[in-house]
Amino acid sequence: MEGLVLAVAVAAVVLLAVLGRGLLHAAKVAADRNARPDSLRHAKLVYVERTFRIRHPIRLVARIDRAYRLNHGPLVLVELKSRWTDRPFDSDIIQLSAQRLAIEAGTGDKVETYAFVSVVHPFRGSVVRHHKVRLLEAAQLLELHRRREALLAELVPAAYSRSTAACRACAFRARCDRPRRGVH
């Protein structure tokens, strides 16, 4: 009799664990759907935190946060950012454009020419703002890559940033010959 009670208790625990896992998965799916941009509410989540590597047209490793498929059509990328400033940066667009190139070259999948930068404030974590951004064309991204390589090889001169805020945070500020007026 004790063996039967123990077997029923074990079966109940296993059943609760399986049901609990299913409920947890359903809760995560619901939370993900609520955290998506409205236009992706019914899209299928295809990739989560996945790394893509390509060798052509350039060597590139890109780790994407999320990619959603629109009704058996192209993918839409979503980059998740936790930051104080509620806006996308140029670096976000470059990052997403590199992800697009890596996915298209690596898988043959078509990726939309736009993506979303979803920003959450560090202290207001439940509020997510989605910013739709236009991605760079592959030729523009390759030109940025060529310029970067030329800068690193010191074949072309670097240009000053248009933003004095970028100068304040620059790792090369101590060696820069830019006049310091207005840069604190």
C-alpha positions in Angstrom: 0.0 0.0 0.0 2.8 2.4 0.9 4.4 1.7 -2.5 1.2 2.6 -4.3 0.9 5.9 -2.3 4.5 6.7 -3.1 4.0 5.9 -6.8 0.9 8.1 -7.0 2.7 10.9 -5.2 5.6 10.7 -7.6 3.2 10.6 -10.6 1.5 13.7 -9.2 4.8 15.6 -8.8 5.8 14.7 -12.3 2.4 15.7 -13.7 2.6 19.0 -11.8 6.2 19.6 -13.1 5.1 18.9 -16.7 2.0 21.1 -16.4 4.1 23.8 -14.6 6.6 23.8 -17.4 3.9 24.1 -20.0 2.3 27.0 -18.0 5.7 28.7 -17.7 6.3 28.3 -21.4 2.8 29.8 -22.1 3.6 32.7 -19.8 6.9 33.4 -21.6 5.2 33.3 -25.0 2.5 35.7 -23.8 5.2 38.0 -22.2 7.2 37.9 -25.5 4.1 38.8 -27.5 3.3 41.7 -25.3 7.0 43.0 -25.5 6.9 43.0 -29.3 6.2 45.9 -31.6 2.6 45.9 -32.6 3.4 45.0 -36.2 5.1 41.8 -35.0 2.3 40.7 -32.6 1.4 37.7 -34.8 4.7 37.1 -36.4 6.5 33.8 -35.6 9.6 34.0 -33.4 12.3 32.3 -35.5 15.7 33.1 -33.9 16.5 34.1 -30.3 20.1 35.1 -29.3 21.6 33.2 -32.3 25.0 33.7 -33.7 25.6 33.8 -37.5 29.1 33.6 -39.1 29.9 34.4 -42.7 33.2 34.7 -44.7 31.8 36.4 -47.8 31.4 39.2 -48.8 33.3 40.0 -45.5 34.2 38.0 -42.5 31.5 38.7 -40.0 30.1 37.3 -36.8 26.7 38.7 -35.8 24.7 37.7 -32.7 21.0 38.6 -33.1 18.6 39.2 -30.2 15.4 38.3 -32.0 14.2 37.6 -35.6 10.5 37.2 -36.4 9.0 35.8 -39.6 6.1 37.7 -41.2 3.4 35.3 -42.5 5.9 32.9 -44.2 7.7 36.0 -45.7 10.8 37.9 -44.7 12.4 38.2 -41.3 12.2 41.3 -39.1 15.1 41.9 -36.7 14.6 43.3 -33.2 17.5 44.5 -31.1 16.9 44.8 -27.3 18.7 47.6 -25.5 18.7 48.6 -21.9 19.8 52.2 -21.7 19.0 55.6 -20.2 18.3 57.3 -23.5 15.1 56.2 -25.3 16.3 56.4 -28.9 18.2 54.3 -31.4 21.8 55.2 -32.2 23.7 55.0 -35.5 25.6 52.1 -34.0 22.3 50.2 -33.5 21.5 50.6 -37.2 25.0 49.4 -38.2 24.7 46.4 -35.9 21.3 45.4 -37.2 22.5 45.9 -40.8 25.4 43.6 -40.1 23.0 41.1 -38.7 20.9 41.3 -41.8 23.9 40.7 -44.0 25.0 37.7 -41.9 21.6 36.1 -42.0 21.0 36.7 -45.7 24.5 35.5 -46.7 24.5 32.7 -44.2 21.0 31.3 -44.7 19.6 32.7 -47.9 16.6 34.0 -45.9 15.3 37.4 -46.9 15.4 40.1 -44.1 13.3 43.3 -44.2 15.0 46.6 -44.9 13.7 47.8 -41.6 14.2 46.6 -38.0 13.3 47.6 -34.5 15.4 48.8 -31.6 13.5 48.1 -28.5 14.7 50.2 -25.6 14.0 49.6 -21.9 15.0 52.1 -19.3 17.2 50.6 -16.5 14.8 51.7 -13.7 11.5 51.4 -15.6 12.0 47.9 -16.9 8.3 47.2 -17.7 8.1 50.0 -20.2 9.6 49.0 -23.6 9.7 51.5 -26.5 10.0 50.2 -30.0 11.8 52.3 -32.6 11.5 51.4 -36.2 14.8 52.0 -38.1 15.8 51.7 -41.8 18.8 49.4 -42.3 21.8 50.1 -44.4 22.0 48.5 -47.8 24.8 45.8 -48.1 26.9 48.2 -50.3 26.7 50.9 -47.6 27.7 48.4 -44.9 30.6 47.1 -47.0 31.8 50.7 -47.6 31.8 51.3 -43.8 33.8 48.1 -43.4 36.3 49.3 -46.0 36.7 52.7 -44.3 37.2 51.1 -40.9 39.9 48.8 -42.3 41.6 51.8 -44.0 41.4 53.8 -40.8 43.0 50.9 -38.8 45.7 50.6 -41.3 46.2 54.4 -41.2 45.7 54.7 -44.9 43.1 57.5 -44.5 42.9 60.2 -41.9 40.2 59.9 -39.2 37.5 62.6 -39.0 36.3 64.3 -35.9 33.0 63.2 -34.5 30.1 65.5 -35.2 29.1 65.1 -31.6 31.0 66.6 -28.7 29.3 64.1 -26.5 31.0 61.3 -28.4 34.3 63.1 -27.9 33.8 63.2 -24.1 33.4 59.4 -24.0 36.1 58.6 -26.6 38.9 56.2 -25.6 41.4 58.2 -27.8 40.5 61.6 -26.3 43.9 62.0 -24.6 45.7 61.5 -27.9 43.3 63.6 -30.0 44.4 66.9 -31.5 40.9 68.3 -31.7 40.6 71.6 -29.9 39.0 71.0 -26.4 36.8 74.1 -26.5 33.2 73.0 -25.6 34.3 69.5 -24.7 34.4 68.9 -21.0 
